[in-house]
Amino acid sequence: MAKKKEVVPTTKSGIIAALAEAGGVTKAQAVAIYERLIDLAVKGALQEEKGYMLPGIGKVKKVSRPARNGINPMTKEPIKIKAKKVVKLIACKALKDAILG
């Protein structure tokens, strides 16, 4: 008999429902857990220069991208792209192995 594949929630409400069911808590408590985790990741990434480690997932890090030249895809005209700061997720080995096999 084929093994039934587990459906992984991809929306905030789906993740909260899965947290509530797996943890045996109410949805309100699951919302608080979810929001606290996101808050820790965001604040940690902003405060820590080295990034913020989320065990089992990876490191969330704020990085600077330099200004560069690009091309407008519609007009093919060269454009200047300004320097900016972006959020980068560096996946840990366990996550890479789970995804890539």
Secondary structure as UniProt FT lines:
FT   HELIX           12..23
FT   HELIX           27..47
FT   STRAND          52..54
FT   TURN            55..57
FT   STRAND          58..65
FT   STRAND          68..71
FT   TURN            73..75
FT   STRAND          78..81
FT   STRAND          84..91
FT   HELIX           93..100
//
